[in-house]
Amino acid sequence: MKSYRDRYDELSGNNVQILAVSTDKQAKQAEFRRTIGAQFAFISDSNGDLTKRYGVKTPLVTFAKRTTFVIGKARKVLHVDKGGSAVNTDGAAQACSLF
């Protein structure tokens, strides 16, 4: 998340909205957001609806696999990073520059 925080001005300058989604409770997310100084919104998916819908729920436990999605204006998924690549903003930034 820190890499997205650090590149926030660049990404938002491309008419991009960054949303962090986690299965953590809202209070825990708010504390994490404050701790890292993120400018973007954090959304709690504590019931797992989005996690299931996007196919990133881990089996048998309640958390999601680390994944970054770039979703276009027509709600089409334009780019996906998974695992360690999901914290690197390069792929997402390149996809966002296509807007």
PyMOL commands that set and color helices and strands:
alter all, ss='L'
color gray80, all
select helices_A, chain A and resi 2-6+8-12+26-36+49-53+83-87+90-96
alter helices_A, ss='H'
color red, helices_A
select strands_A, chain A and resi 19-22+41-44+67-71+77-82
alter strands_A, ss='S'
color yellow, strands_A
deselect
rebuild
show_as cartoon
